[in-house]
Amino acid sequence: MIRSTHLFTLLIVLLAAMFTSCSSGTMEIDIPEDVAELENVAVYSGDAAPLHDITFKRQARFGDSGDIYIGSMAGVAVTDDGTLFLADRTEAVIHIYSASGEYQSSIGGKGEGPGEFLSISSVRLYNGKLFALDTQQQRVSVFDAAGQSYLRSHTLSGGTQDLSGFPVAAEPLSDGRFFVLYNTMQREDEKFYRRYMPRIMDAEGNTLASEFIEFPRSEMLMLQSDNMIRITSLPFLGESHIGFNQNKEVVTGFSDRLLLHVISLDGDTLRSIYHSNSPPLLNRAEMLAKIEDETSRKEISAMDIPETRQAYETFYVDDENRIWVSITTEDIDVNDWWVLSESGEKLSEFSRTATDRVMFVNADHIYFMETDEDTGLQEIVKYIYSFDG
């Protein structure tokens, strides 16, 4: 039974959903019971037409050149003047490019000394400083973004005894306070699960708050050989995705359906967004054919594989709190991208190769990680975009 405090909000949402459905010529929205019970939830039809068309114009590319080789792209950060910092996870270095794509210099490098990395997981800009997370060393290194000089490091593991797993994301909340996301593994009988655990930490690595958000766990696949054990994710079983908006709020959802929540750093769910799109059917044979590793293919083929794929693969929150969501389609090689407003309306829609990833978006430009058809190498491609109509 729906609580009376929810009833007025729910009636408004239902009326809005029915209006959207009627105006777009589709059937009324079938709202799951748990979604209907949420407070402050905006419900939309997944079949609703977007409000605007979107156009893209390619402007620059960033990647390998005669001067550098990029092993594995971990993330990018872009300044207001268009300077781009590209983190290479395996080479443990951050490459710097001009707004037009010209290579300038690099910072970091392999090592355990000040300003050095064993690997780089992500890069963020805050108050004119570049924050780079080294998961293996469990620390954030800070550089002056303009002068590109090393400033200091912050440990993410030294001030408490209850830490488990490794940090996979570190969002600066101030110069010395971080929202840190830990990747933890749990085992139940013969199955392994991954769960993200949030913490707010200070400059010395002390935990100020922990586990104020409970993220759903994701089932993992364990592959065992004579001399190693490898645990890998299975996206078709669903997994948590997490972003951060400009209000210092967490945006999160589980990929089995397009239901996103905006949560404060106190752990309060401020609002939710639901789109009624149905995940595409999972073609078992097609999915297995794309797995190159024979051991993985054999183990996955023996599993109880679901009938549908995940509803979406990833999302990105831009600097205007719009949410760019990569929606899966019946064509495993193509994804539809939906651009949602902060309140959840579908602003625009476009299609791209499924391997493309949004790495950064601001008010005017979007940066995709793409694979060059001729060389097979990954590169960052910058586009200027605009909404029409």
C-alpha positions, 0 to 999 in steps of 0.5 A: 500500500502506498503511504499517504505522503507519497500519494499526491506526488505519485498522482502527479507523476502518473498524470504526467506519464499518461499525458506524455504517452498520449501525446506521443501516440504510445500506450500508457506507462507500466510503472513497477510497484517499487518505482511507484512507491518512491518519493519525488520520482519523475516517470517518463515513457521510454518511447517518448520523442526527444525534444530536440535534434542534436548535431555534431561537428568534429574539431580535434583528435587526441591520441598517439603521435610520433612523440608518444604511445598510449597504452590504455586510456583511463580518463580525461580532464579538460580546462576552460581553455580546452587544454586536455589531460589524458591519463594513460593507465598502463604507462602511468603518465598523463599527456597534455594536449592543446585545445586543437589536439597538438601534443604539448608535454606529460607529467608523472611516470612509472614509480613510487616517488612524489608525482609518480604512479604505478597506474592511473585510474582517473583524473579530475580538475578542481580549483585550478588543480589536477587530481590523479588517482593511483589505485595501486598506491591508494593515493591522489597526486595533485598537480598545478593545472597551469604550471603542470608542476607536482604539488602534493599527495593524499593517502586514501588508506592510512587513517582507518583500519576498516578499509577494504578493497581499492579506490576506483574513483576519487572526487575532490569536494575541496582541496583536502576532502574527497568522495572516494569509491572503493571496489570491494569483493564478496564471496558467497559459496562459489559465487563472487560479487562486487560492491562499491562502498563510498567514503568521505576522506580528509587530506590525511586519509581519515574516514569522515563518513562511510557507507552512507549509500548502499549500492547493489552488488554485481555478480562476477565471474571467477576464472581459474587456471594453474597459476592464476585466478581472474575475476571479471564483470558480467555486464549482462547481469547488471551493475552499478553505475555512479556519477557526480553532478555539479551540486556535489550529489551522487547520481547512481543506478543499476543497469538492469533498467533505466532508474536513476537516483540523485543522492546527497552526501548525507545519504538522502535520496533527493529525487529519482528518474525512471524511463520505461524502456525495455532491455533488448533480448540477449542473443546468447550465440552472438554474445558468446561469439564476441568473447575472444578468450576461450576459457571465459567463453566456456565458463559463461556458456555454462551459466544461467544467462538471462534473456535480456541484456542490460538496459544501458551500458554507462552514463555521464553527468555533464557540467549542466547536470544533464545525463548522457546515457548509453542505451543498449539496442537489438544491434549489439554493435550499436547503442542509442545515446539519450541526453536527459535533462536534470529533471529526466526529460529526454532532450535528444537522442542519437546513435553511435558504435557501441564501443564509443565512450563519452569521456567528457562533456561541457556546455559546448563540446563532447569528447568521445573515446573512439577506435580508428578504423584504419589503425585499430588504435583508440583516440579521443575525438572532440566535437562541438555539439548543438541542440536544434529545434 
